[in-house]
Amino acid sequence: MATASHADVTRRDFLYIATGAVGAVGAALTAWPFISQMNPDASVKALASIEFDLAPLAEGQEVTIKWRGNPVIIRHRGAKEIELAKSVAVSDLKDPVARNANVKDGDPATDENRVIKGHEQFLIMMGVCTHLGCVPQGDNPAKEYAVVEGSLKVGGWFCPCHGSHYDTAGRIRKGPAPENLHVPEYSYLSDTKVKIG
């Protein structure tokens, strides 16, 4: 009798496990279309990287382009802007980390680590304030840490939402933003063409 009772328990356990396995496979097959539809579509994948021609950008000009749904600031810096950025000691910075996808994590936020060597005049960075995601303005007269040329403040950015000030290398200098403006991964395809992403 003990053997027959033991066999029934084993058969019952097998049926429970088999039923559970079939139910789990059925749930997974039912959920797959919902999970699959969350993958990025072709238009998003096409924006994974973009190319931009720097040739029309004159010294002192900047443009904001859209990449992956976010603004990217591209500025052709003048010699005074670069000189001012290089003169700042890392110890004076609120965020001493470069925040550049093109250098090692944790590298210092020197001007050299915010741009690509040989192309120091072009600063390319995300135009998203690291405080609450606002878009910093380069043409705002309230900005500090810019080069003063006559009555104009050249270079630097100001986030009017909460008062964050960024210098001519996009590093946070004053205000509530905790980090420097991030630099996306990019590379030069030629002297005048850059690929972001």
N, C-alpha and C positions, 0 to 999 in steps of 0.2 A: 504494500500500500504506500509506503513512504516513497518508493521509486516513482510510482505513477503520479503522486502529488508533486514531486519535484519536477517531473517532466511537464506538468501543466503550467507550473510557474515559469519555467523556461520558455515554453511556447507563448505564454501571455507576454512575457518580457520582450520576446522577439517581435510580437505583433505591435506592441507599444512603440518600440524603436523604429520599426518599419513605417508605421503610420506617421510618426513624428518626422522621419526623414522625407517621406513623400510630401508632407505638409510644408516643410522647410523649402524643398525644391520648388513646390508650387508657389509659395510666397515670393521666392527670389525671382522666378520667371514672371510673376505678376508685377513686381516692383521694378524690373529692369527697364521697361520703357520710360518710367518716370525718372529714374536715375540717369538714363542715357540722354534725356532731353535737357539735362542741366549742363552738359558739355558745351563749350563755346562753339558757335556756328562758324561758317566759313568766313564771314565778314570780320569777326573778331580775330580769327587766326591770321587773316591777311594783314591786320594791323599790328602783328607781333613785332614787326620792325618796319621802319620807314626811312627813306633817304631824303636828305635836304641839301640843297645847293647853297653854299655860303657865299658864293661870288657876288651876288647883288647886295649883300649886307655891308654897308660902309662902316668905317670906324665910328663908334659912338651910337650906332643903331642897334636896336634889339627887336626881335619878333617873338611872338608866342605862337607855337604850333600845337596841334592836338595829337597826342599819341596814347593809345590805349584808354581813351576817354579822359585823359588828364592833360593839363597845360604843361608845355615844356618851354622854358625861356632860353632863347639863344641870343647871346649878346656879343657883339664885336667890341671888345674893350680897347680903350686907348692906353697909351704908355703910362699916363698918370694914374689910371685906375689900377693897372697891374702893379705899378710901383707902390701905391698905397696898400694894396692887398699883401704884397710881399713884406712890407715893413711891420706888419702886425705880428707880435710874438704869440705863439700858441698858448702860452700861459695867460694871456689877456683875453682869451676867447671863452665864451660861456659854454660852448660845446667844442672840446678839443679834438673831436674825431672827424675825419674827412667826410664820411657818409657818401663815399664815391664807389659805385659798383665796379669801377675799373682798377681799383687798388685793393690791397689786402684790408680785411676788416680790422678796425682799430688803428689804422694809419693816422698820423696827426693831420690836423686840418690846415696844413700850410697851403699857400696858393698853388704851389707845384702839385699837390695831391688833389686839387679840385679841378684841374685841367689835364690835357694830354700834352706831354713834352713836345716842343716844336710848334705847338698851336696854342700858346698861352693867351693869345688875343681873343680866342673864342671860348666863352664860358657857356656850358650847356648844363642845365639843371631843371629839375621838376619845379614848376611854378605853383607849388602847393605848400602853404604855410604849415609848419610842423606842430602848430598849436591846435588849431581846429579845422584845418583843411581849407582855409580861405585862399584867395589868390593875391599874393603881394604885388604891389604896383611899383614900377620903376620911375614913373613920371609924377610921383606925389611929392610936393614941395616939403612935406613934413619929415621926409626921410633924413636920417643922420648917416654918418659913416660913408659919405659919398665924396667925390672930388668936387670942389667948388671952382667953377670956371665962370668968372664974371658974376652974373646974377643967377646962374644955373647950378644945380647940384647934379653932377653927372655920375652915373653908376649907383649901385646900392638899390635896395628895395625896402618898401614900407608896407606893412599889412595894416590897413586902416580899421579892420574889425576890432583888434585888441591891442594894437600898438607895437607889434614886433618890428625891429629894425634889422636889416641884413646889410652887410658890407659889400664891397665891389667883387668879392669872391663868393657871395651868397652864404656867408657864415652869420649865424645869429649873434647879434652884439647887444641888443637891449630888448626887453619885453618878455612876454610869457612863453614864447616858443621855446621848447626844450632842446631842439636839434637844429643843425644847419640844414639849408635846403638840400635835398638829396640829389645826387648826380646819377642819372641812369647809365646803364651800360651803353657805350657807343664806341664807334671806331671810324677812322678816316679812310674812305675809299680812294680819295685823291686829295690834293691840297685844298680843293674847294668843295668837296662833297663828303658829307658825313652820313653814317648809317646809325640810327638809334634803335636799340633793341637787338 
